[in-house]
Amino acid sequence: MDKFILFLSTKRIGSEKQRAFFVQWVKSFLSFSASAQDSDERRKYIDPFLEKMAKTKEDWQVKQAKRSILLYFHSITHAKMQNQRAEYQNQFRLVSCN
């Protein structure tokens, strides 16, 4: 969750108060989708989670939760891309040094 919080702060997404709610929604979603094996499978839980939320929460809260979850998945993809880029650059340095 720390990486998600850092992503939100670095990208200046929402106010500090909003970011706290984004984290809360994502934690609830992760708990709801705990049986998922990976992030691809976890994505299948988004609609059922939001449908369940819609029964007890205001429409704006459901929309905020959806945005939070989508930002969470985007942050995961962003982190993977950065890691792949760093790995490629390290491999390139090793090849050019030889």
C-alpha positions as CSV (number, residue, x, y, z in Angstrom):
1,M,0.0,0.0,0.0
2,D,3.0,2.3,0.6
3,K,3.8,2.3,-3.1
4,F,0.2,3.3,-3.9
5,I,0.3,6.1,-1.4
6,L,3.7,7.3,-2.9
7,F,2.2,7.1,-6.4
8,L,-0.7,9.3,-5.4
9,S,1.5,11.8,-3.7
10,T,4.1,11.9,-6.5
11,K,1.5,12.3,-9.2
12,R,-0.3,14.9,-7.0
13,I,-3.6,13.0,-7.3
14,G,-6.2,14.5,-5.0
15,S,-5.8,16.3,-1.8
16,E,-4.3,14.7,1.3
17,K,-7.8,14.1,2.6
18,Q,-8.9,12.5,-0.7
19,R,-5.8,10.3,-0.8
20,A,-6.8,8.9,2.6
21,F,-10.2,7.9,1.2
22,F,-8.6,6.4,-1.9
23,V,-6.4,4.2,0.3
24,Q,-9.5,3.2,2.4
25,W,-11.4,2.2,-0.7
26,V,-8.5,0.2,-2.1
27,K,-8.0,-1.6,1.2
28,S,-11.7,-2.6,1.3
29,F,-11.5,-3.8,-2.3
30,L,-8.3,-5.8,-1.6
31,S,-10.1,-7.4,1.4
32,F,-13.1,-8.2,-0.8
33,S,-11.0,-9.7,-3.5
34,A,-8.6,-11.5,-1.2
35,S,-9.2,-14.9,-2.9
36,A,-7.8,-13.7,-6.2
37,Q,-4.5,-15.2,-7.2
38,D,-3.1,-12.2,-9.1
39,S,-4.0,-8.7,-10.2
40,D,-5.6,-9.9,-13.5
41,E,-8.0,-12.1,-11.6
42,R,-8.5,-9.4,-9.0
43,R,-9.8,-7.1,-11.7
44,K,-12.8,-9.4,-12.1
45,Y,-13.9,-8.4,-8.6
46,I,-14.3,-4.7,-9.4
47,D,-17.9,-4.7,-10.6
48,P,-19.1,-7.1,-7.9
49,F,-17.4,-4.9,-5.2
50,L,-18.9,-1.7,-6.6
51,E,-22.4,-3.3,-6.8
52,K,-22.1,-4.4,-3.2
53,M,-21.0,-0.9,-2.2
54,A,-23.9,0.7,-4.1
55,K,-26.4,-1.0,-1.7
56,T,-25.1,0.9,1.3
57,K,-23.0,3.9,0.0
58,E,-23.8,7.1,-1.8
59,D,-23.3,7.3,-5.5
60,W,-20.4,9.7,-5.2
61,Q,-18.7,7.2,-2.8
62,V,-19.1,4.4,-5.3
63,K,-17.6,6.6,-8.0
64,Q,-14.7,7.6,-5.7
65,A,-14.1,4.0,-4.9
66,K,-14.0,3.0,-8.6
67,R,-11.6,5.8,-9.3
68,S,-9.4,4.7,-6.4
69,I,-9.3,1.1,-7.6
70,L,-8.5,2.0,-11.2
71,L,-5.7,4.3,-9.9
72,Y,-4.4,1.4,-7.8
73,F,-4.2,-0.9,-10.9
74,H,-2.7,1.9,-12.9
75,S,0.0,2.4,-10.2
76,I,0.8,-1.3,-10.3
77,T,1.2,-1.2,-14.1
78,H,3.3,2.0,-13.8
79,A,5.6,0.3,-11.2
80,K,6.0,-2.8,-13.4
81,M,6.9,-0.6,-16.4
82,Q,9.5,1.3,-14.3
83,N,11.0,-2.0,-13.1
84,Q,11.2,-3.4,-16.6
85,R,12.8,-0.1,-17.9
86,A,15.4,-0.2,-15.1
87,E,16.1,-3.9,-15.8
88,Y,16.6,-3.2,-19.5
89,Q,18.9,-0.3,-18.8
90,N,21.0,-2.4,-16.4
91,Q,21.3,-5.2,-19.1
92,F,22.2,-2.6,-21.7
93,R,25.0,-1.2,-19.4
94,L,26.3,-4.7,-18.8
95,V,26.5,-5.4,-22.6
96,S,28.1,-2.0,-23.4
97,C,30.7,-2.5,-20.7
98,N,31.9,-5.8,-22.2
